[in-house]
Amino acid sequence: MKTLVTKRLILRDLRYSDLEDFYNYCKKPNIGPSAGWKPHQSIEDSMKILRMMITENEVWAITLKETDKVIGTIGLHVRNFDNAISNQKEVGYVLDDIYWGQGLMVEAVEEVLRYAFLDLELDKVLCGHSLANIQSKRVVEKSNFSYTHNEFRDHFDGSQIEIRMYELTKAFYLGGRTT
């Protein structure tokens, strides 16, 4: 994946050497459930997930520029057949809670949107959050996504969780930009 750089962040390929940073936030009880996944129970769990993410090559490590510390991940995912044939992907992200409220995820999402529309030439980017995930809702709003619908997705505990879905089209993205 192409490395993306913002004012405070570097979005780069995940590495096996990121395991400790990755595990340290993935094990927290308030991180995974907000995104629909179970907190990692062991560093071995984190290694399995990290290995899968490296193999799939759809996810960037979010790192602080000055330290290269992994503080989260952000990805562009096809998710389903309709997305593939419609030239659209869904952005998904997670950030260690000690970095919430600093505008870092908005910064990362903005750079991924630039890449999605200008480099990949996608027609649309989708995004969703659980109804209870207020932090993610704020990122979505600040990134100019428009609400489309609610849907239910599988939650790690076997239940269904309601997701509020949004979209941002390339036309709106380019039309809203000033040079």
C-alpha positions in Angstrom: 0.0 0.0 0.0 1.1 3.5 -0.7 2.4 5.4 2.4 0.3 8.4 3.2 1.6 11.4 5.2 -0.3 14.1 7.0 0.7 16.9 9.3 1.1 14.6 12.4 0.8 11.1 11.0 2.2 8.5 8.7 -0.1 5.9 7.4 2.0 3.0 6.3 2.0 -0.8 5.8 1.6 -2.9 8.9 4.6 -4.8 10.1 5.1 -7.8 12.4 7.3 -5.5 14.5 4.0 -3.5 15.2 2.7 -6.4 17.3 3.3 -4.9 20.8 1.7 -1.5 19.9 -1.2 -3.3 18.2 -1.9 -5.6 21.1 -1.6 -2.8 23.7 -4.7 -1.0 22.3 -6.6 -4.0 20.9 -6.8 -5.6 24.3 -8.6 -2.6 25.8 -12.2 -3.4 26.7 -13.6 -0.1 25.2 -11.8 -0.3 21.8 -12.9 -3.4 20.0 -16.6 -3.5 21.0 -17.1 0.0 19.6 -16.0 -1.4 16.2 -17.8 -4.7 16.5 -14.9 -7.0 17.5 -13.9 -8.7 20.7 -11.0 -7.3 22.7 -7.9 -9.4 22.0 -7.4 -11.9 24.9 -3.7 -12.5 24.2 -0.7 -11.3 22.1 -1.2 -14.5 20.1 -4.7 -13.3 19.1 -3.2 -10.0 18.0 -0.6 -11.8 16.0 -3.2 -13.8 14.1 -5.2 -10.6 13.3 -2.1 -8.7 12.4 -1.0 -11.5 10.1 -4.4 -11.5 8.4 -4.3 -7.7 8.0 -0.8 -7.8 6.5 -1.8 -10.6 4.0 -5.1 -8.8 3.0 -3.1 -5.5 2.4 -6.2 -3.3 2.9 -5.2 -1.6 6.2 -2.6 1.1 7.1 -1.0 1.4 10.4 -1.7 4.9 11.8 1.6 6.1 13.3 2.8 9.2 15.0 5.3 11.0 12.8 7.8 11.6 15.5 7.9 8.1 17.0 6.5 5.6 14.4 4.4 4.3 17.3 1.2 2.5 16.0 -1.8 4.1 17.6 -4.5 2.7 15.3 -5.4 1.4 11.9 -7.4 2.6 9.0 -8.5 0.6 5.9 -10.4 0.7 2.7 -12.4 -2.4 2.3 -14.5 -3.8 -0.6 -16.8 -5.7 1.9 -19.2 -7.1 -0.7 -20.0 -7.7 -4.4 -22.0 -4.5 -4.8 -19.1 -2.4 -3.6 -16.8 -4.1 -6.1 -19.0 -3.5 -9.1 -19.9 0.0 -8.0 -16.2 1.2 -7.7 -16.7 2.0 -4.0 -15.0 0.9 -0.8 -15.8 1.3 2.9 -13.4 3.1 5.2 -13.0 1.5 8.7 -10.8 2.7 11.5 -9.8 2.3 15.1 -7.7 4.5 17.4 -6.2 3.9 20.8 -8.4 5.7 23.3 -5.5 7.8 24.7 -5.5 9.7 21.3 -9.2 10.3 21.1 -10.4 14.0 20.9 -7.2 15.3 19.2 -8.5 15.3 15.6 -6.0 12.6 14.6 -8.6 10.2 13.1 -10.2 13.1 11.1 -6.7 13.9 9.8 -6.2 10.2 8.8 -9.6 9.9 7.2 -9.1 13.0 5.2 -5.9 11.7 3.8 -7.4 8.3 3.0 -10.3 10.1 1.2 -7.8 12.1 -0.9 -6.1 8.9 -1.8 -9.4 7.0 -2.5 -10.7 9.7 -4.9 -7.6 11.0 -6.5 -5.2 8.0 -6.7 -7.6 5.1 -6.7 -10.3 7.0 -8.6 -13.1 5.5 -6.5 -16.6 6.8 -7.2 -17.8 6.6 -3.6 -16.5 5.9 -0.1 -18.8 4.4 2.5 -18.5 4.6 6.3 -20.5 3.3 9.2 -20.6 3.4 13.0 -22.6 1.7 15.7 -25.2 3.9 17.2 -23.4 4.0 20.5 -20.0 5.0 19.0 -20.1 8.8 19.5 -16.4 9.2 18.7 -16.8 7.6 15.3 -19.9 9.6 14.6 -18.0 12.8 15.1 -15.3 11.7 12.7 -17.9 10.9 10.1 -19.6 14.2 10.5 -16.3 16.2 10.3 -15.3 14.3 7.2 -18.4 15.4 5.3 -20.1 12.0 4.8 -23.9 12.0 4.2 -26.2 9.7 6.1 -27.8 7.0 3.9 -29.4 4.3 6.0 -29.2 2.0 9.1 -28.3 -1.7 8.8 -27.6 -4.6 11.1 -24.3 -6.4 11.2 -22.9 -9.3 13.1 -21.3 -8.4 16.5 -18.6 -10.4 18.0 -20.9 -11.7 20.7 -23.3 -13.3 18.2 -25.8 -10.5 18.4 -26.8 -8.1 15.6 -25.6 -4.5 16.1 -27.3 -1.5 14.4 -24.9 0.5 12.2 -25.6 4.0 10.9 -24.2 4.2 7.3 -22.9 7.1 5.3 -21.4 7.9 2.0 -19.2 10.4 0.3 -19.2 10.6 -3.5 -16.2 11.6 -5.6 -18.4 14.3 -7.2 -19.2 15.9 -3.8 -15.6 15.5 -2.6 -14.2 17.3 -5.7 -17.0 19.8 -5.8 -16.5 20.8 -2.2 -12.8 21.4 -2.7 -11.3 24.8 -3.3 -7.9 25.2 -5.0 
